[in-house]
Amino acid sequence: MYSNLKSSYLKKFLLIAFVFIVSTVLSQAQQNRLASLPTEGQSTIVRFYPNPATTVINFDFQKTYEQGYSLQIFNAILGRKMFEQGNLPERTTVNLSDFPRGMYIYQLFDKSGRMVESGKFQVAK
């Protein structure tokens, strides 16, 4: 009986240790992926501000503006698409009232559908 109890505790401990290690590795991989994306000031086509944002975030085109750009915004952790708009004007303001606090990734596409820029920003409420 004692060995069964000891074995049960050992299995629980190993399961908890495994979950902890996997979550740590996945968290580090997510941080590395986000760190490789440009942040405010590093963008080449579009400038976005403020970062962190609270109620709205603005996207202003820096280079010669081409009609037909489209923008998608995803929750960085869940991967859920939170916003999408095509045929962007030279300045786009996104209302963040439905965005929970966290990290977000934007992707900018040209009129042919090719992703031309990606970046990250934070929503802090």
C-alpha positions as CSV (number, residue, x, y, z in Angstrom):
1,M,0.0,0.0,0.0
2,Y,2.8,2.4,0.9
3,S,4.5,1.8,-2.5
4,N,1.2,2.5,-4.3
5,L,0.8,5.8,-2.5
6,K,4.5,6.7,-3.2
7,S,4.0,5.8,-6.8
8,S,0.9,7.9,-7.1
9,Y,2.7,10.9,-5.6
10,L,5.7,10.4,-7.9
11,K,3.4,10.2,-11.0
12,K,1.7,13.5,-10.0
13,F,5.0,15.1,-9.4
14,L,6.4,14.0,-12.7
15,L,3.2,15.2,-14.5
16,I,3.5,18.6,-12.8
17,A,7.2,18.9,-13.7
18,F,6.5,17.9,-17.3
19,V,3.7,20.5,-17.6
20,F,5.9,23.2,-16.1
21,I,8.8,22.4,-18.4
22,V,6.6,22.3,-21.5
23,S,4.9,25.6,-20.6
24,T,8.3,27.2,-20.0
25,V,9.6,26.1,-23.3
26,L,6.5,27.2,-25.2
27,S,6.5,30.6,-23.4
28,Q,10.2,31.2,-24.3
29,A,9.5,30.2,-27.9
30,Q,6.5,32.7,-28.0
31,Q,8.7,35.5,-26.5
32,N,11.5,34.8,-29.1
33,R,9.0,34.9,-31.9
34,L,7.5,38.2,-30.7
35,A,11.0,39.7,-30.1
36,S,11.8,39.1,-33.8
37,L,8.9,41.3,-34.9
38,P,9.4,45.0,-35.4
39,T,8.1,47.4,-32.7
40,E,7.2,51.0,-32.8
41,G,9.9,53.0,-34.5
42,Q,11.3,50.0,-36.4
43,S,8.5,49.8,-38.9
44,T,9.3,50.5,-42.6
45,I,5.9,51.0,-44.3
46,V,3.6,52.0,-41.5
47,R,4.1,53.8,-38.2
48,F,1.8,52.8,-35.4
49,Y,1.2,54.5,-32.1
50,P,0.7,54.7,-29.1
51,N,2.4,51.5,-27.9
52,P,1.3,50.4,-25.5
53,A,-2.3,51.4,-26.5
54,T,-5.3,51.7,-24.3
55,T,-8.4,52.8,-26.3
56,V,-7.2,53.1,-29.9
57,I,-4.1,52.5,-32.0
58,N,-3.2,54.5,-35.1
59,F,-1.5,53.3,-38.3
60,D,0.1,55.9,-40.5
61,F,1.8,55.0,-43.8
62,Q,5.4,56.3,-44.0
63,K,6.4,55.5,-47.6
64,T,4.6,56.5,-50.8
65,Y,1.0,55.4,-50.1
66,E,-0.4,52.7,-52.4
67,Q,-4.1,52.1,-52.4
68,G,-5.1,48.5,-51.7
69,Y,-3.3,47.8,-48.5
70,S,-5.1,45.6,-46.0
71,L,-4.5,45.1,-42.3
72,Q,-5.1,42.1,-40.0
73,I,-4.6,42.1,-36.2
74,F,-4.3,38.9,-34.2
75,N,-4.1,38.1,-30.5
76,A,-0.5,37.0,-30.1
77,I,-1.2,34.3,-27.6
78,L,-4.4,32.8,-28.9
79,G,-3.9,33.5,-32.6
80,R,-7.5,34.8,-32.9
81,K,-8.1,37.4,-35.6
82,M,-9.4,40.5,-33.9
83,F,-9.5,43.0,-36.8
84,E,-9.4,43.1,-40.5
85,Q,-9.8,45.9,-43.0
86,G,-9.0,46.2,-46.7
87,N,-8.4,49.3,-48.8
88,L,-6.9,51.2,-46.0
89,P,-6.8,55.0,-46.0
90,E,-3.4,56.8,-45.4
91,R,-4.3,56.9,-41.6
92,T,-6.3,54.1,-39.9
93,T,-7.5,54.2,-36.3
94,V,-8.5,50.9,-34.7
95,N,-10.9,51.0,-31.8
96,L,-9.5,48.6,-29.1
97,S,-12.7,48.4,-26.9
98,D,-13.2,44.7,-27.7
99,F,-9.5,43.9,-27.4
100,P,-8.5,42.3,-24.0
101,R,-5.2,43.4,-22.4
102,G,-2.3,41.6,-24.0
103,M,0.1,41.4,-27.0
104,Y,-1.1,41.7,-30.6
105,I,0.4,41.1,-34.0
106,Y,-0.5,43.2,-37.0
107,Q,0.1,42.1,-40.6
108,L,0.0,44.4,-43.5
109,F,-0.8,43.1,-47.0
110,D,-0.3,44.8,-50.4
111,K,-3.0,44.7,-53.1
112,S,-1.7,41.4,-54.4
113,G,-2.2,39.7,-51.0
114,R,1.5,39.5,-50.2
115,M,2.4,40.3,-46.6
116,V,4.7,43.3,-46.7
117,E,5.1,44.0,-43.0
118,S,4.3,42.5,-39.6
119,G,4.8,44.0,-36.1
120,K,3.6,43.8,-32.5
121,F,2.0,46.1,-30.1
122,Q,0.6,45.9,-26.6
123,V,-2.9,46.7,-25.3
124,A,-2.8,47.9,-21.7
125,K,-6.1,48.6,-20.0
